[in-house]
């Protein structure tokens, strides 16, 4: 689906793709984002949804897994949007009280602003 013209199958596909139990999908999504042949740049929003869900779960196991994944990803990905997501996620993990659904939930302002900026 990432490379096709097909529509996203479900309005809540971000929630279907990610859950705290499959944090490793982050790497797959980042590979899609960095691949210029991938037309579904909206996959980017799933990163913010996952980070927000992990933080609001307050589950230390999932927070540790996310932290470890982010550390492993830093040297692997060069996309500015991924780098921004990593930095923002690190700050949110550090200060979970700054969480805002507006920025970390579905239709994230971070994502909307990023996609709009890239389209100009």
Order of alpha helices (4+ residues) and beta strands (2+ residues): alpha-alpha-alpha-alpha-alpha-alpha-alpha
